[in-house]
């Protein structure tokens, strides 16, 4: 019998889902871009989140000049919710607010492949602790599109040889040996949808 623990055998559930779990997990609806929160076994709308928690998200937004510029035409409440959606929108087992109400790091979450948030300072997409550059993210997304390498290289304005060099670096960064391994790991880490 293997030596993995019970916790390693059980799929991890979203933070805040269980009664008694006082941490809070934010998650977003891709279609509506609305944000909800899970805490103590209950789901609430973003606007019903405590004013203190919404204020912490607003403070985080205020540290990101690029996001502020992109969201400046929205009413403040919508801008805060959109920021929360793009930065904390993944339903995962890592709480966005711990049980004491402290705001945690941004989720490794891509809300869409063409969202303006990909260039926000608050956004950090990484794999195994290695941050992906916007160009690397673009290449991973194209590799997942099932287009032939020749077409991908043409879209990127590079040669197939240069694309192969990028793929090799991505395989190393993702600790995989193939394109299918890269795509599988990117999906399981919410880098692509």
TIGUTI-134191 format. One record per atom (N, C-alpha, C, CB): residue number from 1; atom name; z, x, y. Coordinates in steps of 0.1 Angstrom, whole numbers, plus 5000, padded with zeros to 4 digits. Glycine has a CB too. Example, Ala and Ser with C-alpha at 12.3 -4.5 7.8 and 13.67 -1.06 7.14 Angstrom:
2
ATOM   num   atomo      w      u      v
ATOM     1       N   5078   5132   4943
ATOM     1      CA   5078   5123   4955
ATOM     1       C   5078   5132   4967
ATOM     1      CB   5090   5113   4955
ATOM     2       N   5071   5128   4978
ATOM     2      CA   5071   5137   4989
ATOM     2       C   5079   5129   5000
ATOM     2      CB   5057   5141   4994
END
This chain:
193
ATOM   num   atomo      w      u      v
ATOM     1       N   5000   5008   4988
ATOM     1      CA   5000   5000   5000
ATOM     1       C   5000   5009   5012
ATOM     1      CB   5012   4990   5000
ATOM     2       N   4993   5005   5023
ATOM     2      CA   4992   5013   5035
ATOM     2       C   5005   5012   5042
ATOM     2      CB   4981   5009   5044
ATOM     3       N   5007   5021   5052
ATOM     3      CA   5019   5022   5059
ATOM     3       C   5019   5016   5073
ATOM     3      CB   5023   5037   5060
ATOM     4       N   5010   5007   5076
ATOM     4      CA   5009   5000   5089
ATOM     4       C   5021   4990   5090
ATOM     4      CB   4995   4994   5092
ATOM     5       N   5025   4988   5102
ATOM     5      CA   5036   4979   5104
ATOM     5       C   5031   4965   5105
ATOM     5      CB   5044   4982   5117
ATOM     6       N   5040   4955   5104
ATOM     6      CA   5036   4941   5105
ATOM     6       C   5029   4939   5119
ATOM     6      CB   5049   4932   5104
ATOM     7       N   5034   4945   5129
ATOM     7      CA   5028   4943   5142
ATOM     7       C   5013   4948   5142
ATOM     7      CB   5036   4950   5153
ATOM     8       N   5010   4958   5135
ATOM     8      CA   4997   4963   5134
ATOM     8       C   4988   4954   5126
ATOM     8      CB   4996   4977   5128
ATOM     9       N   4993   4946   5117
ATOM     9      CA   4986   4937   5109
ATOM     9       C   4983   4923   5116
ATOM     9      CB   4993   4934   5096
ATOM    10       N   4991   4920   5126
ATOM    10      CA   4990   4907   5133
ATOM    10       C   4981   4909   5145
ATOM    10      CB   5004   4901   5137
ATOM    11       N   4971   4900   5147
ATOM    11      CA   4963   4901   5159
ATOM    11       C   4972   4899   5171
ATOM    11      CB   4952   4890   5159
ATOM    12       N   4970   4906   5182
ATOM    12      CA   4978   4905   5193
ATOM    12       C   4974   4892   5201
ATOM    12      CB   4977   4918   5202
ATOM    13       N   4984   4885   5206
ATOM    13      CA   4982   4873   5213
ATOM    13       C   4983   4875   5228
ATOM    13      CB   4991   4861   5208
ATOM    14       N   4978   4867   5237
ATOM    14      CA   4979   4869   5251
ATOM    14       C   4993   4869   5255
ATOM    14      CB   4971   4858   5258
ATOM    15       N   4996   4877   5265
ATOM    15      CA   5010   4878   5271
ATOM    15       C   5013   4864   5277
ATOM    15      CB   5011   4889   5282
ATOM    16       N   5026   4860   5277
ATOM    16      CA   5030   4848   5283
ATOM    16       C   5027   4836   5274
ATOM    16      CB   5024   4846   5296
ATOM    17       N   5020   4837   5263
ATOM    17      CA   5017   4825   5255
ATOM    17       C   5029   4819   5248
ATOM    17      CB   5006   4829   5245
ATOM    18       N   5038   4827   5244
ATOM    18      CA   5049   4823   5236
ATOM    18       C   5061   4818   5245
ATOM    18      CB   5054   4834   5226
ATOM    19       N   5067   4808   5241
ATOM    19      CA   5079   4803   5248
ATOM    19       C   5089   4814   5247
ATOM    19      CB   5085   4790   5242
ATOM    20       N   5095   4817   5259
ATOM    20      CA   5105   4828   5260
ATOM    20       C   5099   4841   5265
ATOM    20      CB   5111   4831   5246
ATOM    21       N   5085   4842   5265
ATOM    21      CA   5079   4854   5271
ATOM    21       C   5077   4852   5286
ATOM    21      CB   5064   4856   5264
ATOM    22       N   5086   4858   5294
ATOM    22      CA   5086   4856   5308
ATOM    22       C   5076   4864   5316
ATOM    22      CB   5100   4860   5313
ATOM    23       N   5068   4872   5309
ATOM    23      CA   5057   4879   5315
ATOM    23       C   5046   4869   5319
ATOM    23      CB   5051   4891   5306
ATOM    24       N   5037   4873   5327
ATOM    24      CA   5026   4864   5332
ATOM    24       C   5013   4871   5330
ATOM    24      CB   5028   4860   5347
ATOM    25       N   5004   4863   5323
ATOM    25      CA   4991   4868   5321
ATOM    25       C   4981   4859   5328
ATOM    25      CB   4987   4868   5305
ATOM    26       N   4973   4865   5337
ATOM    26      CA   4962   4858   5344
ATOM    26       C   4950   4858   5336
ATOM    26      CB   4960   4864   5358
ATOM    27       N   4942   4847   5336
ATOM    27      CA   4929   4847   5329
ATOM    27       C   4920   4838   5337
ATOM    27      CB   4931   4843   5315
ATOM    28       N   4907   4841   5336
ATOM    28      CA   4897   4834   5344
ATOM    28       C   4887   4826   5335
ATOM    28      CB   4890   4843   5353
ATOM    29       N   4882   4816   5341
ATOM    29      CA   4871   4808   5335
ATOM    29       C   4858   4814   5340
ATOM    29      CB   4872   4793   5337
ATOM    30       N   4850   4820   5331
ATOM    30      CA   4837   4826   5336
ATOM    30       C   4828   4816   5343
ATOM    30      CB   4830   4832   5323
ATOM    31       N   4827   4804   5339
ATOM    31      CA   4818   4794   5345
ATOM    31       C   4822   4790   5359
ATOM    31      CB   4817   4782   5336
ATOM    32       N   4835   4788   5361
ATOM    32      CA   4840   4783   5374
ATOM    32       C   4846   4793   5383
ATOM    32      CB   4850   4772   5372
ATOM    33       N   4849   4805   5377
ATOM    33      CA   4856   4816   5384
ATOM    33       C   4870   4812   5389
ATOM    33      CB   4848   4821   5396
ATOM    34       N   4876   4802   5382
ATOM    34      CA   4889   4797   5385
ATOM    34       C   4899   4805   5377
ATOM    34      CB   4891   4782   5382
ATOM    35       N   4911   4807   5382
ATOM    35      CA   4921   4816   5376
ATOM    35       C   4933   4807   5371
ATOM    35      CB   4926   4827   5385
ATOM    36       N   4938   4810   5360
ATOM    36      CA   4950   4803   5354
ATOM    36       C   4960   4814   5350
ATOM    36      CB   4946   4794   5342
ATOM    37       N   4972   4809   5348
ATOM    37      CA   4983   4819   5344
ATOM    37       C   4990   4813   5332
ATOM    37      CB   4993   4821   5356
ATOM    38       N   4994   4822   5323
ATOM    38      CA   5002   4819   5311
ATOM    38       C   5016   4826   5313
ATOM    38      CB   4995   4824   5298
ATOM    39       N   5026   4818   5312
ATOM    39      CA   5040   4823   5312
ATOM    39       C   5049   4814   5305
ATOM    39      CB   5044   4826   5327
ATOM    40       N   5058   4819   5297
ATOM    40      CA   5068   4811   5290
ATOM    40       C   5062   4800   5282
ATOM    40      CB   5078   4806   5300
ATOM    41       N   5050   4802   5277
ATOM    41      CA   5043   4792   5268
ATOM    41       C   5036   4781   5276
ATOM    41      CB   5053   4786   5260
ATOM    42       N   5035   4782   5289
ATOM    42      CA   5029   4772   5298
ATOM    42       C   5017   4778   5305
ATOM    42      CB   5039   4766   5308
ATOM    43       N   5006   4770   5307
ATOM    43      CA   4995   4774   5315
ATOM    43       C   4995   4766   5328
ATOM    43      CB   4981   4770   5307
ATOM    44       N   4993   4774   5339
ATOM    44      CA   4993   4768   5352
ATOM    44       C   4981   4772   5360
ATOM    44      CB   5006   4771   5360
ATOM    45       N   4977   4765   5370
ATOM    45      CA   4966   4768   5379
ATOM    45       C   4971   4779   5388
ATOM    45      CB   4961   4756   5387
ATOM    46       N   4961   4787   5393
ATOM    46      CA   4964   4798   5401
ATOM    46       C   4972   4794   5414
ATOM    46      CB   4951   4806   5405
ATOM    47       N   4968   4783   5420
ATOM    47      CA   4974   4778   5432
ATOM    47       C   4989   4774   5429
ATOM    47      CB   4967   4766   5438
ATOM    48       N   4993   4772   5417
ATOM    48      CA   5006   4769   5413
ATOM    48       C   5015   4781   5409
ATOM    48      CB   5007   4759   5402
ATOM    49       N   5008   4793   5409
ATOM    49      CA   5015   4805   5407
ATOM    49       C   5025   4808   5418
ATOM    49      CB   5005   4817   5406
ATOM    50       N   5036   4814   5415
ATOM    50      CA   5046   4816   5426
ATOM    50       C   5041   4823   5438
ATOM    50      CB   5058   4824   5420
ATOM    51       N   5045   4819   5450
ATOM    51      CA   5040   4825   5462
ATOM    51       C   5043   4841   5462
ATOM    51      CB   5047   4819   5474
ATOM    52       N   5053   4845   5456
ATOM    52      CA   5056   4859   5455
ATOM    52       C   5045   4866   5447
ATOM    52      CB   5070   4862   5448
ATOM    53       N   5041   4861   5436
ATOM    53      CA   5031   4867   5427
ATOM    53       C   5017   4867   5435
ATOM    53      CB   5030   4860   5414
ATOM    54       N   5014   4855   5441
ATOM    54      CA   5001   4855   5449
ATOM    54       C   5002   4865   5460
ATOM    54      CB   4999   4841   5454
ATOM    55       N   5013   4867   5466
ATOM    55      CA   5014   4877   5477
ATOM    55       C   5012   4891   5472
ATOM    55      CB   5028   4876   5484
ATOM    56       N   5017   4894   5460
ATOM    56      CA   5015   4907   5454
ATOM    56       C   5000   4910   5452
ATOM    56      CB   5023   4909   5441
ATOM    57       N   4993   4899   5447
ATOM    57      CA   4978   4901   5445
ATOM    57       C   4971   4903   5459
ATOM    57      CB   4972   4888   5438
ATOM    58       N   4976   4895   5469
ATOM    58      CA   4970   4897   5482
ATOM    58       C   4972   4911   5488
ATOM    58      CB   4976   4886   5492
ATOM    59       N   4984   4916   5485
ATOM    59      CA   4987   4930   5490
ATOM    59       C   4978   4940   5483
ATOM    59      CB   5002   4934   5487
ATOM    60       N   4975   4938   5470
ATOM    60      CA   4966   4946   5463
ATOM    60       C   4952   4945   5469
ATOM    60      CB   4966   4943   5448
ATOM    61       N   4948   4933   5472
ATOM    61      CA   4935   4931   5478
ATOM    61       C   4934   4939   5492
ATOM    61      CB   4932   4916   5481
ATOM    62       N   4945   4938   5499
ATOM    62      CA   4945   4945   5512
ATOM    62       C   4943   4960   5511
ATOM    62      CB   4957   4942   5520
ATOM    63       N   4945   4966   5500
ATOM    63      CA   4943   4980   5498
ATOM    63       C   4929   4984   5494
ATOM    63      CB   4953   4986   5487
ATOM    64       N   4920   4974   5492
ATOM    64      CA   4907   4976   5488
ATOM    64       C   4897   4972   5499
ATOM    64      CB   4904   4968   5475
ATOM    65       N   4893   4981   5507
ATOM    65      CA   4884   4978   5518
ATOM    65       C   4870   4972   5514
ATOM    65      CB   4881   4990   5527
ATOM    66       N   4865   4977   5503
ATOM    66      CA   4852   4972   5498
ATOM    66       C   4854   4957   5493
ATOM    66      CB   4847   4980   5486
ATOM    67       N   4864   4954   5486
ATOM    67      CA   4867   4940   5482
ATOM    67       C   4869   4931   5494
ATOM    67      CB   4879   4939   5473
ATOM    68       N   4876   4936   5504
ATOM    68      CA   4878   4928   5516
ATOM    68       C   4865   4925   5523
ATOM    68      CB   4888   4935   5526
ATOM    69       N   4856   4935   5524
ATOM    69      CA   4843   4933   5530
ATOM    69       C   4835   4922   5522
ATOM    69      CB   4836   4946   5531
ATOM    70       N   4835   4923   5509
ATOM    70      CA   4828   4914   5501
ATOM    70       C   4833   4900   5501
ATOM    70      CB   4827   4919   5487
ATOM    71       N   4846   4898   5503
ATOM    71      CA   4852   4885   5503
ATOM    71       C   4856   4879   5516
ATOM    71      CB   4865   4886   5495
ATOM    72       N   4852   4886   5527
ATOM    72      CA   4856   4882   5541
ATOM    72       C   4851   4868   5545
ATOM    72      CB   4851   4892   5550
ATOM    73       N   4840   4863   5539
ATOM    73      CA   4835   4850   5543
ATOM    73       C   4842   4838   5536
ATOM    73      CB   4820   4849   5541
ATOM    74       N   4850   4841   5526
ATOM    74      CA   4857   4831   5519
ATOM    74       C   4871   4827   5526
ATOM    74      CB   4860   4835   5504
ATOM    75       N   4875   4815   5525
ATOM    75      CA   4889   4812   5530
ATOM    75       C   4899   4821   5522
ATOM    75      CB   4892   4797   5528
ATOM    76       N   4910   4824   5529
ATOM    76      CA   4920   4834   5523
ATOM    76       C   4924   4830   5509
ATOM    76      CB   4932   4835   5532
ATOM    77       N   4927   4817   5506
ATOM    77      CA   4932   4814   5493
ATOM    77       C   4921   4816   5483
ATOM    77      CB   4936   4799   5493
ATOM    78       N   4908   4813   5486
ATOM    78      CA   4897   4815   5477
ATOM    78       C   4895   4830   5475
ATOM    78      CB   4884   4808   5482
ATOM    79       N   4896   4838   5485
ATOM    79      CA   4894   4852   5484
ATOM    79       C   4904   4858   5475
ATOM    79      CB   4894   4859   5498
ATOM    80       N   4917   4854   5476
ATOM    80      CA   4927   4859   5467
ATOM    80       C   4924   4855   5453
ATOM    80      CB   4941   4854   5472
ATOM    81       N   4921   4843   5450
ATOM    81      CA   4918   4838   5437
ATOM    81       C   4906   4846   5431
ATOM    81      CB   4916   4823   5436
ATOM    82       N   4895   4847   5439
ATOM    82      CA   4883   4855   5434
ATOM    82       C   4887   4869   5431
ATOM    82      CB   4872   4854   5445
ATOM    83       N   4895   4875   5439
ATOM    83      CA   4899   4889   5437
ATOM    83       C   4907   4889   5423
ATOM    83      CB   4908   4894   5448
ATOM    84       N   4916   4880   5422
ATOM    84      CA   4924   4879   5409
ATOM    84       C   4915   4877   5397
ATOM    84      CB   4935   4868   5410
ATOM    85       N   4905   4869   5399
ATOM    85      CA   4896   4866   5388
ATOM    85       C   4889   4879   5384
ATOM    85      CB   4886   4856   5392
ATOM    86       N   4883   4886   5393
ATOM    86      CA   4876   4899   5391
ATOM    86       C   4884   4910   5386
ATOM    86      CB   4868   4903   5403
ATOM    87       N   4897   4911   5390
ATOM    87      CA   4905   4923   5387
ATOM    87       C   4914   4920   5375
ATOM    87      CB   4913   4927   5399
ATOM    88       N   4919   4907   5374
ATOM    88      CA   4929   4904   5363
ATOM    88       C   4924   4893   5354
ATOM    88      CB   4942   4900   5370
ATOM    89       N   4912   4890   5353
ATOM    89      CA   4907   4878   5346
ATOM    89       C   4906   4878   5331
ATOM    89      CB   4894   4876   5351
ATOM    90       N   4909   4889   5325
ATOM    90      CA   4909   4890   5310
ATOM    90       C   4921   4884   5304
ATOM    90      CB   4906   4904   5305
ATOM    91       N   4920   4875   5294
ATOM    91      CA   4932   4871   5287
ATOM    91       C   4935   4881   5276
ATOM    91      CB   4930   4856   5281
ATOM    92       N   4945   4889   5278
ATOM    92      CA   4948   4900   5269
ATOM    92       C   4963   4900   5266
ATOM    92      CB   4943   4913   5273
ATOM    93       N   4967   4909   5258
ATOM    93      CA   4981   4910   5254
ATOM    93       C   4989   4919   5264
ATOM    93      CB   4983   4916   5240
ATOM    94       N   4983   4925   5274
ATOM    94      CA   4990   4933   5284
ATOM    94       C   4992   4924   5296
ATOM    94      CB   4981   4945   5288
ATOM    95       N   5005   4921   5299
ATOM    95      CA   5007   4911   5310
ATOM    95       C   5003   4917   5324
ATOM    95      CB   5022   4908   5311
ATOM    96       N   4999   4908   5332
ATOM    96      CA   4995   4912   5346
ATOM    96       C   5007   4913   5355
ATOM    96      CB   4985   4902   5352
ATOM    97       N   5017   4905   5352
ATOM    97      CA   5031   4906   5358
ATOM    97       C   5041   4908   5347
ATOM    97      CB   5034   4893   5367
ATOM    98       N   5049   4918   5348
ATOM    98      CA   5059   4919   5337
ATOM    98       C   5070   4908   5339
ATOM    98      CB   5066   4934   5338
ATOM    99       N   5080   4908   5330
ATOM    99      CA   5090   4898   5331
ATOM    99       C   5098   4898   5344
ATOM    99      CB   5100   4900   5319
ATOM   100       N   5098   4909   5351
ATOM   100      CA   5105   4910   5364
ATOM   100       C   5096   4907   5376
ATOM   100      CB   5111   4924   5366
ATOM   101       N   5084   4903   5373
ATOM   101      CA   5075   4899   5384
ATOM   101       C   5067   4911   5390
ATOM   101      CB   5082   4892   5394
ATOM   102       N   5067   4923   5384
ATOM   102      CA   5060   4934   5390
ATOM   102       C   5045   4933   5385
ATOM   102      CB   5066   4947   5385
ATOM   103       N   5036   4935   5395
ATOM   103      CA   5022   4934   5392
ATOM   103       C   5018   4947   5385
ATOM   103      CB   5014   4932   5405
ATOM   104       N   5010   4946   5375
ATOM   104      CA   5006   4957   5367
ATOM   104       C   4992   4962   5371
ATOM   104      CB   5006   4954   5352
ATOM   105       N   4986   4972   5363
ATOM   105      CA   4973   4977   5366
ATOM   105       C   4962   4966   5363
ATOM   105      CB   4971   4989   5357
ATOM   106       N   4951   4969   5369
ATOM   106      CA   4939   4960   5367
ATOM   106       C   4935   4959   5353
ATOM   106      CB   4928   4964   5376
ATOM   107       N   4930   4948   5348
ATOM   107      CA   4924   4947   5335
ATOM   107       C   4911   4955   5333
ATOM   107      CB   4922   4932   5331
ATOM   108       N   4909   4959   5321
ATOM   108      CA   4896   4965   5318
ATOM   108       C   4886   4953   5315
ATOM   108      CB   4897   4975   5305
ATOM   109       N   4881   4947   5326
ATOM   109      CA   4875   4934   5324
ATOM   109       C   4862   4934   5333
ATOM   109      CB   4884   4923   5328
ATOM   110       N   4851   4930   5327
ATOM   110      CA   4839   4928   5335
ATOM   110       C   4836   4913   5335
ATOM   110      CB   4827   4935   5328
ATOM   111       N   4837   4907   5347
ATOM   111      CA   4835   4893   5349
ATOM   111       C   4821   4889   5348
ATOM   111      CB   4841   4888   5362
ATOM   112       N   4812   4898   5351
ATOM   112      CA   4797   4896   5349
ATOM   112       C   4791   4909   5351
ATOM   112      CB   4791   4885   5358
ATOM   113       N   4778   4910   5346
ATOM   113      CA   4772   4923   5347
ATOM   113       C   4766   4926   5361
ATOM   113      CB   4761   4924   5337
ATOM   114       N   4766   4916   5369
ATOM   114      CA   4761   4919   5383
ATOM   114       C   4770   4915   5394
ATOM   114      CB   4748   4911   5384
ATOM   115       N   4783   4914   5391
ATOM   115      CA   4793   4910   5401
ATOM   115       C   4795   4921   5411
ATOM   115      CB   4806   4906   5395
ATOM   116       N   4797   4918   5424
ATOM   116      CA   4799   4928   5434
ATOM   116       C   4812   4935   5432
ATOM   116      CB   4800   4921   5448
ATOM   117       N   4821   4930   5423
ATOM   117      CA   4834   4937   5421
ATOM   117       C   4832   4950   5414
ATOM   117      CB   4843   4927   5413
ATOM   118       N   4821   4952   5407
ATOM   118      CA   4819   4965   5400
ATOM   118       C   4820   4977   5410
ATOM   118      CB   4806   4965   5393
ATOM   119       N   4819   4975   5423
ATOM   119      CA   4820   4986   5432
ATOM   119       C   4833   4986   5440
ATOM   119      CB   4808   4986   5442
ATOM   120       N   4842   4977   5437
ATOM   120      CA   4855   4976   5443
ATOM   120       C   4864   4988   5439
ATOM   120      CB   4862   4963   5440
ATOM   121       N   4871   4992   5448
ATOM   121      CA   4880   5004   5446
ATOM   121       C   4891   5000   5436
ATOM   121      CB   4887   5008   5459
ATOM   122       N   4895   4987   5435
ATOM   122      CA   4905   4982   5426
ATOM   122       C   4900   4981   5412
ATOM   122      CB   4911   4969   5431
ATOM   123       N   4887   4981   5410
ATOM   123      CA   4881   4979   5397
ATOM   123       C   4880   4993   5390
ATOM   123      CB   4867   4973   5398
ATOM   124       N   4885   4993   5378
ATOM   124      CA   4884   5006   5370
ATOM   124       C   4881   5002   5355
ATOM   124      CB   4897   5014   5371
ATOM   125       N   4869   5005   5351
ATOM   125      CA   4865   5002   5337
ATOM   125       C   4866   5015   5330
ATOM   125      CB   4851   4996   5337
ATOM   126       N   4873   5015   5319
ATOM   126      CA   4875   5028   5311
ATOM   126       C   4875   5025   5296
ATOM   126      CB   4888   5035   5315
ATOM   127       N   4872   5036   5289
ATOM   127      CA   4873   5035   5275
ATOM   127       C   4881   5047   5270
ATOM   127      CB   4858   5036   5269
ATOM   128       N   4891   5044   5262
ATOM   128      CA   4900   5055   5257
ATOM   128       C   4905   5064   5268
ATOM   128      CB   4892   5064   5246
ATOM   129       N   4908   5058   5279
ATOM   129      CA   4914   5065   5291
ATOM   129       C   4903   5072   5299
ATOM   129      CB   4923   5075   5286
ATOM   130       N   4891   5071   5296
ATOM   130      CA   4880   5078   5303
ATOM   130       C   4873   5067   5312
ATOM   130      CB   4870   5085   5294
ATOM   131       N   4873   5069   5325
ATOM   131      CA   4867   5060   5334
ATOM   131       C   4852   5061   5333
ATOM   131      CB   4872   5063   5349
ATOM   132       N   4846   5049   5333
ATOM   132      CA   4831   5048   5333
ATOM   132       C   4826   5048   5348
ATOM   132      CB   4826   5036   5326
ATOM   133       N   4816   5056   5350
ATOM   133      CA   4809   5055   5363
ATOM   133       C   4800   5043   5364
ATOM   133      CB   4800   5068   5366
ATOM   134       N   4797   5038   5376
ATOM   134      CA   4788   5027   5377
ATOM   134       C   4775   5029   5369
ATOM   134      CB   4785   5024   5391
ATOM   135       N   4769   5041   5369
ATOM   135      CA   4757   5044   5362
ATOM   135       C   4759   5043   5347
ATOM   135      CB   4752   5058   5366
ATOM   136       N   4770   5048   5342
ATOM   136      CA   4773   5047   5328
ATOM   136       C   4775   5033   5324
ATOM   136      CB   4786   5055   5324
ATOM   137       N   4781   5025   5332
ATOM   137      CA   4783   5010   5329
ATOM   137       C   4769   5004   5328
ATOM   137      CB   4791   5003   5339
ATOM   138       N   4760   5008   5338
ATOM   138      CA   4746   5002   5338
ATOM   138       C   4739   5006   5325
ATOM   138      CB   4739   5007   5350
ATOM   139       N   4741   5018   5321
ATOM   139      CA   4734   5022   5308
ATOM   139       C   4739   5015   5296
ATOM   139      CB   4735   5038   5307
ATOM   140       N   4753   5014   5295
ATOM   140      CA   4759   5007   5284
ATOM   140       C   4754   4992   5284
ATOM   140      CB   4774   5007   5285
ATOM   141       N   4753   4986   5295
ATOM   141      CA   4748   4972   5296
ATOM   141       C   4734   4971   5291
ATOM   141      CB   4749   4967   5310
ATOM   142       N   4725   4980   5295
ATOM   142      CA   4711   4980   5291
ATOM   142       C   4710   4983   5276
ATOM   142      CB   4703   4990   5299
ATOM   143       N   4718   4992   5271
ATOM   143      CA   4717   4995   5257
ATOM   143       C   4721   4983   5249
ATOM   143      CB   4727   5007   5253
ATOM   144       N   4730   4975   5254
ATOM   144      CA   4734   4963   5247
ATOM   144       C   4724   4951   5248
ATOM   144      CB   4748   4958   5252
ATOM   145       N   4714   4953   5256
ATOM   145      CA   4704   4943   5259
ATOM   145       C   4693   4942   5248
ATOM   145      CB   4697   4945   5272
ATOM   146       N   4694   4951   5238
ATOM   146      CA   4684   4951   5227
ATOM   146       C   4670   4955   5232
ATOM   146      CB   4684   4938   5220
ATOM   147       N   4668   4960   5243
ATOM   147      CA   4655   4965   5248
ATOM   147       C   4653   4979   5241
ATOM   147      CB   4655   4966   5263
ATOM   148       N   4640   4982   5239
ATOM   148      CA   4637   4995   5234
ATOM   148       C   4641   5006   5244
ATOM   148      CB   4622   4996   5230
ATOM   149       N   4644   5018   5239
ATOM   149      CA   4648   5029   5248
ATOM   149       C   4638   5032   5258
ATOM   149      CB   4651   5042   5240
ATOM   150       N   4625   5031   5255
ATOM   150      CA   4614   5034   5264
ATOM   150       C   4615   5025   5276
ATOM   150      CB   4600   5033   5258
ATOM   151       N   4617   5012   5274
ATOM   151      CA   4618   5002   5285
ATOM   151       C   4631   5004   5293
ATOM   151      CB   4619   4988   5279
ATOM   152       N   4642   5008   5286
ATOM   152      CA   4655   5011   5293
ATOM   152       C   4653   5023   5303
ATOM   152      CB   4666   5013   5283
ATOM   153       N   4647   5033   5297
ATOM   153      CA   4644   5045   5306
ATOM   153       C   4635   5042   5318
ATOM   153      CB   4637   5056   5297
ATOM   154       N   4625   5033   5316
ATOM   154      CA   4617   5029   5327
ATOM   154       C   4625   5021   5337
ATOM   154      CB   4605   5020   5322
ATOM   155       N   4633   5012   5333
ATOM   155      CA   4641   5004   5342
ATOM   155       C   4651   5013   5350
ATOM   155      CB   4650   4994   5335
ATOM   156       N   4656   5024   5344
ATOM   156      CA   4665   5033   5350
ATOM   156       C   4658   5044   5359
ATOM   156      CB   4674   5040   5340
ATOM   157       N   4644   5044   5357
ATOM   157      CA   4636   5054   5364
ATOM   157       C   4639   5069   5359
ATOM   157      CB   4640   5054   5379
ATOM   158       N   4641   5070   5346
ATOM   158      CA   4643   5083   5340
ATOM   158       C   4635   5084   5327
ATOM   158      CB   4658   5085   5336
ATOM   159       N   4634   5096   5322
ATOM   159      CA   4626   5098   5310
ATOM   159       C   4635   5094   5298
ATOM   159      CB   4622   5113   5308
ATOM   160       N   4628   5092   5286
ATOM   160      CA   4636   5089   5274
ATOM   160       C   4645   5101   5270
ATOM   160      CB   4626   5086   5262
ATOM   161       N   4641   5113   5273
ATOM   161      CA   4649   5125   5270
ATOM   161       C   4662   5125   5278
ATOM   161      CB   4641   5138   5273
ATOM   162       N   4661   5121   5291
ATOM   162      CA   4673   5120   5300
ATOM   162       C   4681   5108   5295
ATOM   162      CB   4669   5117   5314
ATOM   163       N   4675   5097   5291
ATOM   163      CA   4683   5086   5285
ATOM   163       C   4691   5091   5273
ATOM   163      CB   4674   5074   5282
ATOM   164       N   4684   5099   5264
ATOM   164      CA   4691   5104   5252
ATOM   164       C   4703   5112   5256
ATOM   164      CB   4681   5111   5243
ATOM   165       N   4702   5120   5266
ATOM   165      CA   4713   5128   5271
ATOM   165       C   4724   5119   5276
ATOM   165      CB   4708   5138   5283
ATOM   166       N   4721   5109   5283
ATOM   166      CA   4731   5099   5288
ATOM   166       C   4738   5093   5275
ATOM   166      CB   4725   5088   5297
ATOM   167       N   4730   5089   5266
ATOM   167      CA   4736   5083   5253
ATOM   167       C   4745   5092   5246
ATOM   167      CB   4724   5078   5244
ATOM   168       N   4741   5105   5245
ATOM   168      CA   4750   5115   5239
ATOM   168       C   4763   5116   5246
ATOM   168      CB   4743   5129   5238
ATOM   169       N   4763   5116   5259
ATOM   169      CA   4776   5117   5267
ATOM   169       C   4784   5104   5265
ATOM   169      CB   4773   5119   5282
ATOM   170       N   4777   5093   5264
ATOM   170      CA   4784   5080   5262
ATOM   170       C   4790   5080   5248
ATOM   170      CB   4775   5068   5264
ATOM   171       N   4783   5084   5238
ATOM   171      CA   4788   5085   5224
ATOM   171       C   4801   5093   5224
ATOM   171      CB   4777   5090   5214
ATOM   172       N   4800   5105   5231
ATOM   172      CA   4812   5113   5231
ATOM   172       C   4824   5106   5238
ATOM   172      CB   4809   5126   5239
ATOM   173       N   4821   5100   5250
ATOM   173      CA   4831   5093   5257
ATOM   173       C   4838   5082   5250
ATOM   173      CB   4826   5088   5271
ATOM   174       N   4829   5074   5242
ATOM   174      CA   4834   5063   5234
ATOM   174       C   4839   5067   5221
ATOM   174      CB   4823   5053   5233
ATOM   175       N   4837   5080   5217
ATOM   175      CA   4841   5085   5204
ATOM   175       C   4834   5077   5193
ATOM   175      CB   4857   5084   5202
ATOM   176       N   4821   5075   5194
ATOM   176      CA   4813   5068   5184
ATOM   176       C   4801   5077   5180
ATOM   176      CB   4808   5054   5189
ATOM   177       N   4794   5073   5170
ATOM   177      CA   4783   5082   5165
ATOM   177       C   4769   5075   5167
ATOM   177      CB   4785   5085   5151
ATOM   178       N   4769   5062   5171
ATOM   178      CA   4757   5055   5172
ATOM   178       C   4757   5044   5183
ATOM   178      CB   4754   5048   5158
ATOM   179       N   4745   5039   5186
ATOM   179      CA   4743   5029   5196
ATOM   179       C   4751   5016   5192
ATOM   179      CB   4728   5025   5198
ATOM   180       N   4750   5012   5179
ATOM   180      CA   4757   5001   5174
ATOM   180       C   4772   5003   5176
ATOM   180      CB   4754   4997   5160
ATOM   181       N   4777   5015   5173
ATOM   181      CA   4791   5018   5175
ATOM   181       C   4795   5017   5189
ATOM   181      CB   4795   5032   5169
ATOM   182       N   4787   5021   5198
ATOM   182      CA   4789   5021   5213
ATOM   182       C   4790   5006   5217
ATOM   182      CB   4778   5028   5220
ATOM   183       N   4781   4998   5213
ATOM   183      CA   4781   4984   5217
ATOM   183       C   4793   4977   5212
ATOM   183      CB   4768   4977   5212
ATOM   184       N   4796   4979   5199
ATOM   184      CA   4808   4973   5193
ATOM   184       C   4820   4976   5200
ATOM   184      CB   4809   4977   5178
ATOM   185       N   4822   4989   5203
ATOM   185      CA   4834   4993   5210
ATOM   185       C   4834   4988   5225
ATOM   185      CB   4835   5009   5210
ATOM   186       N   4823   4987   5231
ATOM   186      CA   4822   4982   5245
ATOM   186       C   4826   4967   5245
ATOM   186      CB   4808   4984   5251
ATOM   187       N   4822   4960   5235
ATOM   187      CA   4825   4945   5234
ATOM   187       C   4840   4944   5231
ATOM   187      CB   4817   4938   5223
ATOM   188       N   4845   4951   5222
ATOM   188      CA   4859   4950   5218
ATOM   188       C   4869   4954   5229
ATOM   188      CB   4863   4958   5206
ATOM   189       N   4864   4963   5239
ATOM   189      CA   4872   4967   5250
ATOM   189       C   4868   4959   5263
ATOM   189      CB   4870   4982   5253
ATOM   190       N   4861   4948   5261
ATOM   190      CA   4857   4939   5272
ATOM   190       C   4849   4946   5283
ATOM   190      CB   4870   4933   5279
ATOM   191       N   4842   4957   5280
ATOM   191      CA   4833   4963   5289
ATOM   191       C   4820   4956   5291
ATOM   191      CB   4830   4978   5285
ATOM   192       N   4815   4950   5280
ATOM   192      CA   4804   4941   5281
ATOM   192       C   4807   4928   5274
ATOM   192      CB   4791   4948   5274
ATOM   193       N   4800   4918   5277
ATOM   193      CA   4803   4904   5271
ATOM   193       C   4792   4900   5262
ATOM   193      CB   4804   4894   5282
END
